[in-house]
Amino acid sequence: MAKFTKKKNGELPAVSTASLPDIVFMLLFFFMTVTTMKDDTLMVDNTLPIADQTQKLDKKDRVVYIYAGKPHERYRSKYGSQARIQLNDKFADVDEVAPYILAEKAKMRQELQPLMTTALKVDKETNMGLISDIKQELRKVNALKVNYTTKEGDAMRNIE
Amino acid sequence: MARRSIPEVNAGSMADIAFLLLIFFLVTTTIETDSGLDRKLPPLEPPDTDVIIKERNLLQVVINKNNQLLVKDELTELKDLRKAAVAFLDNGGGLNDKGEPCDYCQGAKDPKSSVHPEKAVISLQNDRETKYSTYIAVQNELVAAYNELRNRESQRLYKMDFTEMQALFSDPKTPDEQREKLRPRVERIQKMYPQILSEAEPKKN
């Protein structure tokens, strides 16, 4: 039965790390593919409300983003804590929304212009007054397709 | 000259380089939220003729500045809104403009509620001080009411949820021939329960 007696060897074999690069590369590729480079630096607080009857937003080339919310803490001393609108990279007043939409629309390809959607990314603590003002401006320039961007989840959690 | 053998490149530091890149992408990644509630704003020019809507065909939803919900002047909890909206839309207690009854409605046929889904209007009014999250929650519930009814009819006619059908229809990856097949279906369901959601300008106080 000498065949089955194990060779007594106290040392543990070293764990092979040869496949470590493969694992890391796999992770790397995952993150590389899901990453979207940010277009705008957010200057406002932007915790989106929650809804569950959502539809997917159109392709990016036909969407115009409008952000709104209280200015970020860094900008509080300069801009106060009243909710503001952010267009591109700067704060804006309500009457700047309409020219902004028209300018963005003009930048789009001709055939996409009628498909333009305005995505409103608004902080959930904002008062409806500001949003109504934005909507009024959008109606003035006939940008009637809007999308209230939300997080996926149970809508009842909004009113806690 | 004798050929020297080429030394092998040491790949031991590959993991380090990959880690470096990995950490860079980990830090810079923001996974974008790209879904939301699609809505269409009413055009600014009011229609030439004032449409007179009978009171029974109007479900008035008001959110006041304390984020309280009033449905037909009665204080309502948000969780009851969907049921109230479904009952209102699906009532079918009368005839539409063409004089047809609603043969697919399963509602109570209450003479005080709407006559036909095509005539039923939900009016949403909010205050300037209403919180956005409450507004979205109410919008969500109203859209959910429409979706519930549309899904029911879609299941009955095509054995498929309307929301699923619509997602497939608007997905750019769907082949054209399938989309052409879906188009009449989507339009038919949308015609059965058209989304007539009127948003009045907010009250000033």
Interface residues (C-beta under 8 A of the other chain):
Chain A: T17 L20 P21 V24 F25 L27 L28 F31 M32 V34 T35 T36 M37 K38 L48 P49 I50 A51 D52 Q53 T54 Q55 K56 L57 K59 T117 A119 V122 D123 K124 E125 T126 N127 M128 G129 I131 S132 K135 Q136 L138 R139 K140 N142 A143 L144 K145 V146 N147 Y148 T149 T150 K151 E152 A155 M156 N158 I159
Chain B: A11 M14 A15 A18 F19 L21 L22 F25 L26 T28 T29 T30 I31 E32 T33 D34 S35 G36 L37 D38 R39 K40 L41 P42 P43 L44 I63 N67 L78 K79 N126 D127 R128 E129 T130 K131 Y132 S133 T134 Y135 I136 A137 Q139 N140 E141 V143 A144 N147 T163 Q166 A167 S170 D171 P172 E201 P202
